[in-house]
Amino acid sequence: MEYKITLTEEQEKCLLTEMKNIQDWINNAIQNKARQTTDRIIRMSGQGSEYSAPEQKSNIIKKLISDKSTLLKTAEEKQMTMPV
């Protein structure tokens, strides 16, 4: 999947005072968040841990998808089920 963000010239200028490459920072941040979320879901499934091999993690997530596991409810789906 590919996502796109838009920054103003001013935002870019400010960000570059703290990072060498904005795209690299964005890629690293989202990859790390995906890894953390994957590890949490796998741990909650009881089928593996953060130490499981990447291929095993992928297979666990694929199985959870095919089983329509509630562990993979989107944030929006979870919010819709919360009492107001």
N, CA and C of each residue as an Amber inpcrd file, in Angstrom:
protein
   252
   0.8430000  -1.1720000   0.0000000   0.0000000   0.0000000   0.0000000
   0.8870000   1.2350000   0.0000000   0.3860000   2.2520000  -0.5900000
   1.1140000   3.5090000  -0.6040000   0.1940000   4.6170000  -0.1290000
   0.7170000   5.4880000   0.7080000  -0.0370000   6.6120000   1.2370000
   0.6940000   7.8890000   0.8820000  -0.0520000   8.9710000   0.8030000
   0.5350000  10.2530000   0.4220000   0.1770000  11.2970000   1.4710000
   1.1520000  12.1260000   1.8190000   0.8840000  13.2480000   2.7060000
   1.3370000  14.5240000   2.0170000   0.7870000  15.6310000   2.4540000
   1.1560000  16.9220000   1.8920000   1.5940000  17.8360000   3.0260000
   2.7440000  18.4560000   2.8610000   3.2570000  19.4150000   3.8270000
   3.3590000  20.7810000   3.1680000   3.2020000  21.7930000   3.9670000
   3.4630000  23.1370000   3.4510000   4.9770000  23.3140000   3.3970000
   5.4040000  24.3060000   2.6730000   6.8330000  24.6030000   2.5930000
   7.3890000  24.9000000   3.9890000   6.5880000  25.6040000   4.7900000
   7.0080000  25.9510000   6.1380000   7.1580000  24.7100000   7.0210000
   6.2120000  23.7790000   6.9210000   6.2940000  22.5430000   7.6970000
   7.5340000  21.7430000   7.3160000   7.7710000  21.6600000   6.0140000
   8.9440000  20.9250000   5.5440000  10.2280000  21.5570000   6.0870000
  10.3260000  22.8570000   5.9980000  11.5150000  23.5620000   6.4630000
  11.7530000  23.2910000   7.9490000  10.6980000  23.3390000   8.7410000
  10.8250000  23.0760000  10.1730000  11.2360000  21.6350000  10.4430000
  10.5980000  20.6860000   9.7740000  10.9360000  19.2800000   9.9850000
  12.3930000  18.9920000   9.6420000  12.9010000  19.6280000   8.6090000
  14.2740000  19.3760000   8.1850000  15.3080000  19.9000000   9.1780000
  14.8660000  20.6740000  10.1670000  15.7990000  21.0710000  11.2220000
  16.0480000  19.9290000  12.2030000  15.1740000  18.9010000  12.1720000
  15.2970000  17.7770000  13.1050000  15.5320000  16.4350000  12.4440000
  15.4030000  16.3710000  11.1490000  15.6190000  15.0930000  10.4710000
  16.2810000  15.3350000   9.1260000  17.0740000  14.3580000   8.7300000
  17.8220000  14.4720000   7.4790000  16.9300000  14.2400000   6.2620000
  16.0200000  13.2750000   6.3910000  15.1790000  12.9080000   5.2550000
  13.7630000  12.6170000   5.7620000  12.8130000  13.4140000   5.3830000
  11.4370000  13.2820000   5.8740000  10.8250000  11.9580000   5.4360000
  11.0090000  11.5790000   4.1830000  10.4250000  10.3240000   3.6940000
  10.9780000   9.1230000   4.4470000  12.2830000   9.1060000   4.7040000
  12.8690000   8.0030000   5.4690000  12.2820000   7.9530000   6.8720000
  12.0930000   9.1140000   7.4930000  11.5340000   9.1710000   8.8440000
  10.1100000   8.6280000   8.8350000   9.3120000   9.0540000   7.8630000
   7.9230000   8.5850000   7.7570000   7.8920000   7.0750000   7.5660000
   8.7100000   6.5680000   6.6460000   8.7550000   5.1230000   6.3890000
   9.1320000   4.3620000   7.6470000  10.1540000   4.8290000   8.3590000
  10.5950000   4.1620000   9.5730000   9.5020000   4.1890000  10.6360000
   8.8640000   5.3390000  10.8150000   7.8240000   5.4620000  11.8440000
   6.6580000   4.5150000  11.5800000   6.1880000   4.4610000  10.3490000
   5.0180000   3.6300000  10.0510000   5.3840000   2.1400000  10.0570000
   6.6010000   1.8010000   9.6040000   7.0380000   0.4000000   9.6550000
   7.1570000  -0.0680000  11.1030000   7.6780000   0.7920000  11.9730000
   7.8070000   0.4350000  13.3810000   6.4330000   0.2790000  14.0320000
   5.5000000   1.1680000  13.7170000   4.1380000   1.0600000  14.2630000
   3.4780000  -0.2280000  13.7730000   3.6710000  -0.5620000  12.5130000
   3.1000000  -1.8020000  11.9690000   3.6930000  -3.0190000  12.6810000
   5.0050000  -3.0070000  12.9430000   5.6570000  -4.1140000  13.6460000
   5.0980000  -4.2470000  15.0630000   4.9600000  -3.1240000  15.7720000
   4.4410000  -3.1570000  17.1350000   3.0010000  -3.6820000  17.1740000
   2.1900000  -3.2280000  16.2470000   0.7890000  -3.6550000  16.1990000
   0.6910000  -5.1350000  15.8440000   1.4870000  -5.5640000  14.8770000
   1.5120000  -6.9820000  14.4970000   1.9030000  -7.8420000  15.6840000
   2.9720000  -7.4470000  16.3840000   3.4160000  -8.2190000  17.5440000
   2.3310000  -8.2900000  18.6220000   1.6270000  -7.1810000  18.8550000
   0.5570000  -7.1640000  19.8640000  -0.5690000  -8.1100000  19.4730000
  -0.9810000  -8.0710000  18.2110000  -2.0760000  -8.9280000  17.7490000
  -1.6780000 -10.3990000  17.8190000  -0.4540000 -10.6970000  17.4040000
   0.0180000 -12.0860000  17.4540000   0.0780000 -12.5810000  18.8980000
   0.5730000 -11.7420000  19.7990000   0.6350000 -12.1080000  21.2170000
  -0.7730000 -12.3680000  21.7490000  -1.7260000 -11.4830000  21.4130000
  -3.1060000 -11.6380000  21.8860000  -3.7780000 -12.8770000  21.3010000
  -3.3330000 -13.2950000  20.1140000  -3.9390000 -14.4740000  19.4840000
  -3.5170000 -15.7640000  20.1700000  -2.3990000 -15.7000000  20.8970000
  -1.8820000 -16.9040000  21.5480000  -1.1810000 -17.8450000  20.5920000
  -0.9480000 -17.4030000  19.3660000  -0.3490000 -18.2770000  18.3560000
   1.1340000 -18.0020000  18.1020000   1.6790000 -17.0050000  18.7770000
   3.0860000 -16.6720000  18.5750000   3.4730000 -15.5210000  19.4730000
   4.6350000 -14.9440000  19.1880000   5.1240000 -13.8170000  19.9850000
   5.9460000 -12.8980000  19.0860000   6.4770000 -11.8330000  19.6920000
   7.3150000 -10.9130000  18.9310000   8.5930000 -11.5990000  18.4530000
   8.9090000 -12.7610000  19.0190000  10.1120000 -13.5010000  18.6370000
   9.8520000 -14.5100000  17.5200000   8.6070000 -14.6510000  17.1080000
   8.2830000 -15.5660000  16.0090000   8.9520000 -15.0790000  14.7260000
   9.2590000 -16.0030000  13.8530000   9.8890000 -15.6660000  12.5690000
   8.9160000 -14.8310000  11.7240000   9.4330000 -13.9110000  10.9050000
   8.5640000 -13.0670000  10.0740000   7.5600000 -13.8550000   9.2350000
   8.0030000 -14.9710000   8.6440000   7.0820000 -15.7810000   7.8290000
   5.9690000 -16.3680000   8.6850000   6.3070000 -16.7890000   9.9010000
   5.2910000 -17.3230000  10.8130000   4.3050000 -16.2210000  11.2060000
   4.8150000 -15.0200000  11.4760000   3.9370000 -13.8940000  11.8100000
   2.9670000 -13.6250000  10.6700000   3.4930000 -13.6110000   9.4540000
   2.6520000 -13.3620000   8.2850000   1.5570000 -14.4230000   8.1630000
   1.9250000 -15.6780000   8.3770000   0.9430000 -16.7680000   8.2920000
  -0.1210000 -16.6650000   9.3810000   0.2840000 -16.2450000  10.5780000
  -0.6780000 -16.0750000  11.6680000  -1.6820000 -14.9870000  11.3100000
  -1.1910000 -13.8630000  10.8140000  -2.0890000 -12.7580000  10.4460000
  -3.0040000 -13.1780000   9.3000000  -2.4800000 -13.8840000   8.2970000
  -3.3170000 -14.3600000   7.1860000  -4.4310000 -15.2630000   7.7070000
  -4.1050000 -16.1330000   8.6640000  -5.1240000 -17.0250000   9.2330000
  -6.1630000 -16.2170000  10.0060000  -5.7250000 -15.2320000  10.7700000
  -6.6720000 -14.3800000  11.5050000  -7.6010000 -13.6430000  10.5420000
  -7.0560000 -13.2120000   9.4080000  -7.8770000 -12.5510000   8.3830000
  -8.9180000 -13.5250000   7.8430000  -8.4750000 -14.7170000   7.4630000
  -9.4160000 -15.6880000   6.8790000 -10.4600000 -16.1480000   7.8890000
 -10.0790000 -16.1710000   9.1730000 -11.0270000 -16.5550000  10.2320000
 -11.9120000 -15.3830000  10.6740000 -11.6900000 -14.2150000  10.0730000
 -12.4220000 -12.9950000  10.4340000 -12.3340000 -12.7300000  11.9460000
 -11.1130000 -12.8450000  12.4640000 -10.8670000 -12.6670000  13.8970000
 -11.2340000 -11.2590000  14.3530000 -11.8350000 -11.1870000  15.5220000
 -12.1660000  -9.8810000  16.1010000 -10.9040000  -9.1150000  16.4980000
  -9.7750000  -9.8020000  16.5810000  -8.5150000  -9.1150000  16.8650000
  -8.1510000  -8.1280000  15.7570000  -8.7260000  -8.3210000  14.5820000
  -8.4060000  -7.4660000  13.4420000  -9.5060000  -6.4540000  13.1300000
 -10.3930000  -6.2160000  14.0840000 -11.3870000  -5.1550000  13.8860000
 -10.6460000  -3.8360000  13.7100000 -11.1160000  -3.0250000  12.8000000
 -10.4900000  -1.7200000  12.6050000 -10.8250000  -0.8020000  13.7730000
 -10.0530000   0.2490000  13.9360000 -10.3310000   1.2260000  14.9910000
 -11.7310000   1.8050000  14.8100000 -12.1260000   2.0220000  13.5670000
 -13.4640000   2.5540000  13.2880000 -14.5420000   1.5630000  13.7320000
 -14.3470000   0.2830000  13.4400000 -15.3190000  -0.7390000  13.8560000
 -15.4270000  -0.8010000  15.3760000 -14.2930000  -0.7360000  16.0580000
 -14.3040000  -0.7650000  17.5220000 -15.0420000   0.4470000  18.0790000
 -14.8110000   1.6070000  17.4770000 -15.4370000   2.8290000  17.9560000
 -16.9590000   2.7680000  17.7880000 -17.4300000   2.1450000  16.7080000
 -18.8630000   2.0600000  16.4510000 -19.5770000   1.2030000  17.4840000
 -18.8600000   0.2760000  18.1230000 -19.4820000  -0.6050000  19.1020000
 -19.4100000  -0.0510000  20.5160000 -18.7400000   1.0890000  20.6970000
 -18.6260000   1.6920000  22.0130000 -19.8920000   2.4570000  22.3670000
 -20.3380000   2.3350000  23.6090000 -21.5340000   3.1030000  24.0130000
 -21.2490000   4.6000000  23.9860000 -22.2510000   5.3530000  23.6580000
 -22.1020000   6.8140000  23.5640000 -22.3200000   7.4810000  24.8810000
